[in-house]
Amino acid sequence: MRPQLPTLRSPLTVMQLASEMGRLYDIEKLTFFRACECYEELEAAGKLDADALIFVNSIASVSLSNEDWASYCREAHSAILPKLVVEITEEEEMNERELERKRNVPGSPAVFALDDYGSGYSNGSSLLTIAPKYVKVDIAIIRGIDADADKQQFLKALIDYAHPRGVQVLAEGVETLSELRKVLEMGVDLLQGYCLAPRRQSRGPSTKRPPRSSPRWSARRPSGKKPGLKKKNRPLYWHCAGTEGDFLSIFTE
């Protein structure tokens, strides 16, 4: 969600305003429907692999009504629903009743990703409650992890928990080669960060860190080779910036 208004730039500000005004449901509905539209547009343009998944950010305390979900299923078509991954965001505290609605609503693939693990409400309790297939480790943990033994221990504990249960761990915000080498060495499954691919509007690689307010960045699956700067591999994890904002994540095997 990337606001277009010059006086309203932060997604967090939008979420806070929506919460205060009782409009979080509108954000949830807009996100799901707009993500579906973006996916269909990219698919029609031949820009997606056949096995691409769609990660849709979902507010932890809100779920679509039966009527809106039924409408979503009709508009999304059966081909998209099996590719849906519901990515639980940390802006609102977890509501287990709404989570169960997301999990059990007719037509839902019940596949979850836990966003920003290690910050805010995304903690060990959320990990147990959501039982996600993907866990995205917050940039606050990944930043400087190559030189921080405490962060390394945190990530190791998560990987040790996740891998025996078939949960894939994604490192968010990998911005330096040192961070990249360390998380690969530790065994993360997926990567996301400026180090692997500049923002789509960028004209070339940069040695500077992007601001935290920048759009999300691309990532690729670790190949087992030493990390480098080649850009030939197809993106593994990518957020699509649509008219309404940065809603859509694409994952390819």
C-alpha positions as semicolon CSV with decimal commas, in nm:
position;residue;x (nm);y (nm);z (nm)
1;M;0,000;0,000;0,000
2;R;0,176;0,312;-0,124
3;P;-0,032;0,630;-0,089
4;Q;-0,013;0,871;-0,382
5;L;-0,099;1,186;-0,185
6;P;0,200;1,414;-0,108
7;T;0,072;1,471;0,246
8;L;0,010;1,102;0,314
9;R;0,316;0,898;0,220
10;S;0,348;0,625;0,483
11;P;0,144;0,301;0,473
12;L;0,167;0,295;0,852
13;T;-0,003;0,636;0,865
14;V;-0,281;0,507;0,640
15;M;-0,331;0,206;0,867
16;Q;-0,342;0,425;1,177
17;L;-0,597;0,657;1,022
18;A;-0,808;0,365;0,899
19;S;-0,802;0,211;1,247
20;E;-0,907;0,537;1,412
21;M;-1,189;0,583;1,161
22;G;-1,308;0,221;1,174
23;R;-1,214;0,164;0,810
24;L;-0,970;-0,127;0,835
25;Y;-1,222;-0,350;0,660
26;D;-1,208;-0,122;0,357
27;I;-0,829;-0,160;0,347
28;E;-0,859;-0,538;0,369
29;K;-1,115;-0,558;0,089
30;L;-0,929;-0,318;-0,139
31;T;-0,603;-0,507;-0,090
32;F;-0,751;-0,846;-0,181
33;F;-0,942;-0,725;-0,485
34;R;-0,669;-0,499;-0,621
35;A;-0,407;-0,773;-0,580
36;C;-0,627;-1,004;-0,784
37;E;-0,653;-0,741;-1,057
38;C;-0,274;-0,688;-1,062
39;Y;-0,213;-1,061;-1,087
40;E;-0,453;-1,099;-1,378
41;E;-0,294;-0,802;-1,558
42;L;0,056;-0,946;-1,517
43;E;-0,062;-1,293;-1,618
44;A;-0,233;-1,158;-1,931
45;A;0,089;-0,973;-2,021
46;G;0,287;-1,296;-1,996
47;K;0,500;-1,166;-1,708
48;L;0,430;-1,452;-1,465
49;D;0,541;-1,813;-1,459
50;A;0,266;-2,072;-1,447
51;D;0,355;-2,166;-1,088
52;A;0,376;-1,810;-0,953
53;L;0,201;-1,758;-0,619
54;I;0,026;-1,442;-0,504
55;F;0,100;-1,313;-0,153
56;V;-0,173;-1,077;-0,032
57;N;-0,119;-0,865;0,279
58;S;-0,401;-0,921;0,526
59;I;-0,479;-0,736;0,848
60;A;-0,458;-0,967;1,149
61;S;-0,776;-0,837;1,312
62;V;-0,999;-0,826;1,002
63;S;-1,146;-1,078;0,760
64;L;-1,369;-1,044;0,455
65;S;-1,741;-1,103;0,499
66;N;-1,894;-1,415;0,347
67;E;-2,055;-1,200;0,078
68;D;-1,730;-1,023;-0,018
69;W;-1,531;-1,347;-0,006
70;A;-1,783;-1,514;-0,237
71;S;-1,750;-1,217;-0,474
72;Y;-1,371;-1,241;-0,451
73;C;-1,378;-1,610;-0,537
74;R;-1,594;-1,543;-0,843
75;E;-1,372;-1,258;-0,964
76;A;-1,042;-1,429;-0,882
77;H;-1,143;-1,744;-1,070
78;S;-1,046;-2,095;-0,965
79;A;-0,705;-2,069;-1,131
80;I;-0,586;-1,800;-0,888
81;L;-0,725;-1,924;-0,556
82;P;-0,488;-2,225;-0,528
83;K;-0,199;-1,978;-0,568
84;L;-0,313;-1,747;-0,288
85;V;-0,095;-1,699;0,020
86;V;-0,245;-1,482;0,294
87;E;0,035;-1,269;0,440
88;I;-0,054;-1,161;0,793
89;T;0,073;-0,813;0,871
90;E;0,178;-0,685;1,211
91;E;-0,003;-0,352;1,222
92;E;-0,289;-0,489;1,431
93;E;-0,291;-0,736;1,719
94;M;-0,386;-1,093;1,628
95;N;-0,753;-1,184;1,643
96;E;-0,786;-1,562;1,650
97;R;-1,153;-1,560;1,552
98;E;-1,079;-1,361;1,236
99;L;-0,778;-1,582;1,165
100;E;-0,998;-1,892;1,175
101;R;-1,238;-1,725;0,933
102;K;-0,951;-1,667;0,690
103;R;-0,843;-2,028;0,734
104;N;-1,181;-2,196;0,701
105;V;-1,378;-1,978;0,460
106;P;-1,497;-2,188;0,162
107;G;-1,247;-2,175;-0,123
108;S;-0,955;-2,054;0,086
109;P;-0,626;-2,244;0,033
110;A;-0,548;-2,174;0,402
111;V;-0,181;-2,102;0,329
112;F;-0,031;-1,828;0,545
113;A;0,285;-1,620;0,558
114;L;0,389;-1,432;0,873
115;D;0,530;-1,089;0,791
116;D;0,796;-0,890;0,981
117;Y;0,876;-1,168;1,225
118;G;1,078;-1,034;1,517
119;S;0,903;-0,697;1,544
120;G;0,572;-0,562;1,668
121;Y;0,305;-0,827;1,718
122;S;0,490;-1,083;1,503
123;N;0,646;-1,303;1,769
124;G;0,659;-1,661;1,891
125;S;0,293;-1,659;1,986
126;S;0,196;-1,546;1,635
127;L;0,413;-1,818;1,486
128;L;0,230;-2,086;1,684
129;T;-0,116;-1,938;1,626
130;I;-0,087;-1,879;1,251
131;A;0,113;-2,195;1,167
132;P;0,247;-2,027;0,850
133;K;0,417;-2,192;0,555
134;Y;0,644;-1,889;0,514
135;V;0,805;-1,668;0,781
136;K;0,953;-1,334;0,677
137;V;1,221;-1,220;0,921
138;D;1,203;-0,845;0,978
139;I;1,474;-0,619;0,836
140;A;1,556;-0,507;1,190
141;I;1,691;-0,858;1,256
142;I;1,864;-0,898;0,918
143;R;2,033;-0,557;0,911
144;G;2,390;-0,602;1,035
145;I;2,336;-0,971;1,116
146;D;2,681;-1,057;0,982
147;A;2,838;-0,877;1,280
148;D;2,577;-0,938;1,550
149;A;2,589;-1,267;1,740
150;D;2,253;-1,205;1,910
151;K;2,073;-1,160;1,577
152;Q;2,243;-1,471;1,443
153;Q;2,120;-1,670;1,744
154;F;1,766;-1,538;1,691
155;L;1,767;-1,643;1,325
156;K;1,923;-1,982;1,405
157;A;1,652;-2,056;1,661
158;L;1,383;-1,974;1,407
159;I;1,540;-2,188;1,134
160;D;1,581;-2,478;1,378
161;Y;1,210;-2,452;1,459
162;A;1,089;-2,393;1,103
163;H;1,271;-2,644;0,886
164;P;1,160;-2,966;1,064
165;R;0,802;-2,842;1,023
166;G;0,831;-2,762;0,654
167;V;0,821;-2,385;0,711
168;Q;1,032;-2,171;0,479
169;V;1,226;-1,875;0,621
170;L;1,265;-1,555;0,420
171;A;1,523;-1,288;0,510
172;E;1,377;-0,941;0,449
173;G;1,584;-0,636;0,360
174;V;1,917;-0,798;0,269
175;E;2,115;-0,489;0,173
176;T;2,484;-0,585;0,183
177;L;2,691;-0,876;0,055
178;S;2,805;-0,949;0,411
179;E;2,444;-0,987;0,525
180;L;2,369;-1,199;0,219
181;R;2,658;-1,437;0,281
182;K;2,570;-1,476;0,649
183;V;2,199;-1,558;0,600
184;L;2,286;-1,803;0,321
185;E;2,543;-1,966;0,548
186;M;2,279;-1,996;0,820
187;G;2,033;-2,169;0,587
188;V;1,753;-1,927;0,499
189;D;1,529;-2,051;0,219
190;L;1,427;-1,725;0,052
191;L;1,578;-1,380;0,013
192;Q;1,441;-1,031;-0,034
193;G;1,651;-0,719;-0,056
194;Y;1,818;-0,437;-0,239
195;C;2,145;-0,628;-0,247
196;L;1,997;-0,881;-0,489
197;A;1,806;-0,646;-0,717
198;P;1,762;-0,269;-0,726
199;R;1,417;-0,116;-0,728
200;R;1,247;-0,161;-1,064
201;Q;1,272;0,207;-1,146
202;S;1,644;0,211;-1,075
203;R;1,872;0,251;-1,378
204;G;2,152;0,050;-1,230
205;P;2,303;-0,096;-0,912
206;S;2,382;0,138;-0,628
207;T;2,614;0,108;-0,330
208;K;2,381;0,319;-0,113
209;R;2,116;0,181;0,117
210;P;1,764;0,275;0,003
211;P;1,547;0,467;0,249
212;R;1,305;0,260;0,460
213;S;1,018;0,435;0,282
214;S;1,122;0,290;-0,055
215;P;0,901;0,032;-0,231
216;R;0,962;-0,332;-0,149
217;W;1,248;-0,501;-0,327
218;S;1,308;-0,818;-0,531
219;A;1,474;-1,140;-0,424
220;R;1,595;-1,476;-0,551
221;R;1,625;-1,828;-0,418
222;P;1,973;-1,922;-0,292
223;S;2,138;-2,135;-0,559
224;G;2,419;-2,283;-0,353
225;K;2,674;-2,072;-0,538
226;K;2,865;-1,784;-0,390
227;P;2,645;-1,473;-0,392
228;G;2,723;-1,228;-0,667
229;L;2,567;-0,940;-0,851
230;K;2,437;-1,116;-1,162
231;K;2,088;-1,012;-1,259
232;K;2,006;-1,297;-1,500
233;N;1,804;-1,512;-1,260
234;R;1,430;-1,462;-1,258
235;P;1,284;-1,287;-0,952
236;L;1,167;-1,519;-0,679
237;Y;0,989;-1,276;-0,452
238;W;0,856;-0,951;-0,589
239;H;0,606;-0,683;-0,491
240;C;0,398;-0,526;-0,766
241;A;0,330;-0,153;-0,725
242;G;-0,019;-0,102;-0,861
243;T;-0,236;0,207;-0,883
244;E;-0,363;0,159;-0,529
245;G;-0,022;0,068;-0,392
246;D;0,234;-0,199;-0,325
247;F;-0,008;-0,486;-0,267
248;L;0,111;-0,786;-0,458
249;S;0,389;-1,034;-0,394
250;I;0,488;-1,297;-0,647
251;F;0,676;-1,615;-0,560
252;T;0,814;-1,859;-0,815
253;E;0,988;-2,189;-0,757
